[in-house]
Amino acid sequence: ATFIWWGSNTVAHIQLHTPLFRARRANRGFSLWLTAALGVPQTVWRARHLSHHAGRAPRRTRWTPTLGLELVALAVVWSALAVVSPVLLVAVYLPALGLGLTLCQLQGHGEHAWIGGEAPEGISCYRALHNRLWLNDGYHAEHHAKPGLHWRQLPSLRGEVTAPDSPHSPVRRALSTLRGVVLGRLERLVLRSSVLERWILARHR
């Protein structure tokens, strides 16, 4: 799950914006490997991510030979796991894939939302350790300002981009906003029940 979360937001993210290789065939091969390793077709990942940068809802992914090849690669990996160890596939791999994609969702949410509200231009985190581990993914506002800029050059834009920043990682920010939503719903639930309301007031006293 950690590998899927980290790989999708670092290596795969870099590959779709500034491909690692000069040769087109090498980039296609690497994207195919990322599909098999991360469990997500990179064609779909790229389409959704570029829609995010354009500020529009994700469009329906068009069928292409590359997408077909990626789906075949995933089918081969999952079939091999099913043959070698069905328990590993069902009890380890699929839950890890689900958790990894959930962490990716939280990361994406936290990169644009915090308790103070939404920031479509992105929220940056300038912690040195965070950016070493996440290959400068913390420079998120800078990345949105210049999506085609190489990840090593993003720190050079600091100060040039007017956007909020936070000392906390995107996932921590996302969990903070979700916690506020959950607490708000719980409080509204209490107000619907006179029994719960009396109990809560008694505990506060």
N, C-alpha and C positions, 0 to 999 in steps of 0.2 A: 504493500500500500504506500509506504514511504517512497519507494523507488518510482512508482507510477506518478505520485504527486510531485516529487522533485524533478523527475525526468521530463514530465509534460510542461512544467513551468520554467525549465532551464534549457536543456538541450533541444527538445522538440520545438520550443518557442523560438529559440535562436534560429533553428533550421528553417522555419517557415518564413521568417523575416529576412535573414541574411544567411543563405545557404552556406554550409561549411566547405563545400567543394566547388571547384570551378567547372568541372565536367558535369553535364546534365545527367549522364548515366549514373555517375557516382552518387549524386544527390537523390536520384530515384531509388537506388539501392539502399542508401542510408535511411530514407523515409520508410522503405519497406521493412527494414530491420526495426525501426522505431515502432512501427505498427505491431509487429510480432512481440517486441519486448514490453511495450506499454499496454497492449490490449485494446488500442484505440486506432481505427483507421485514420492515418494522418491527413488524408484528403478531407474527411469530415471535420477533423480538428482545425485544419487550416481555414475552411469555409466559415465555420462558426467564429473563429477568432478574428478574421478579417471583417466579418459583419459587425463584430463588437467594436472594432476600430472605426468603422464607418458610422457607428451610432444607429444601427438599424437591427431589427429582429433577424435572427438567422433564417436564411432562405433554405428551401428544400434542396438537399445535396443532389446534384446532377450525376447520373450514371456515366462513368468514364472507364476506359480500360485499366487505368491506374487504380481506381477504387475497386474494380473487380479483382485485380491482383492482390490488393491489400486484404480483401475479404477472404480470398483463398488462403493467404498466409495465416490469417487468424484461425481459419477452419483447420488448417494443418496443425497448428500449435495446440488448439483445444482438443482435437481428435487424438493427438499423440499423448496428451495428458490423460485423456479418458481411457486410453488403452493401457498406458503404463501404470497409472494409479487413479482410478475414479474418485477415491476418497480425497486425494490431494486436490483434484479439480474442484470438487463440490465443497469440501470443508476448509480448504486453504485459499486456492487461487481465486475462485469467484467472490468470496467475501472480501479478500484483499483488493480485488479489482473494484468492487463497490465502494469500499472505504477510501481507496485512492482517488476515485472520481469524486467522492463527496468532499474530500480535502481540496481537490482542484476547484470545486464549486465554491467552497468557503474562501479559498485564496482569491478567486476572481471577484467575489462579492466584497471582500475586505480591501481590495485594491481600489475600490471606488466608493466605499461607504464606511462611515464611522458614526459615533454617537451624535456628532455635530451635523450629520446629514449626508447627502449624496455629493460626490465630486466626479462628474463625468470625465474631467480631464485627468483624473488619477490622483492617488495619494502616495507620496513617496515615504520610504523608510531609509534613513541614511546611516543606520547602524553598520559599522565596518564588518563585524562578524557575519551579520545577516547577508550582506552583499557579497562577501567572500563565498559563503556557502551556496548562495542562490545566483551566482554569476551576474551580479548587479541588477537582479530583478527588482530590488528595492527602489531603484530609480524609475518608478512607474510613470510619474507625471512627465518626466523627461522622455521616456520611451513613447508616450502618447504624442508628445510634441513632434518627435522625429522617429517614427517607427522603423525607418530603414537604416538608422544609425547603428553601427556595430556596438555590441554590448560593452566592449571595453572602453568605448568613447562616451558612454552615457554620463559618467561623473563630470565630464567637462561642461555639461549643460547645467549643472547645479548653480542656481542663482539667476539663470537666464529665464527659467520657467516659473511663472507665478502660479503656484498651486499649494494646497495644504500638505504638510508632512507630519509624520507621527513617529514616535520612538518605538512603537509596537509593530510587530509583524502583521501582515494582512489577515492571517487566520485568527490571530488573537483579536484584531479589530472586529472581524466578522462575528466571532463568538460573543463579543461584548454587545454588539447590536442585536444579535439574536436573543441574548439573555434579557435585554430590555423588553423585547417583544414578548417573550415567554412570561416574564414577570407581569407585564401589563395584562396579558390574557388571564393569568391566574387571579390577579386582583379583580378583574371584571367578573370572573367566575364566582369569587367570594361574595360579591355584591348581589348575586342572583339567589343566594341561599341565606335565609335569616339565621339558620343554625350555624353555618360556617362563619357568618359575620359576627355573631355573638362570641363564638369560640376564639376568633382572631383578636377581637377587642379585649377579651378576658386575658389572653396571653400577653397582649401589649401592656395591660395594666399590671 
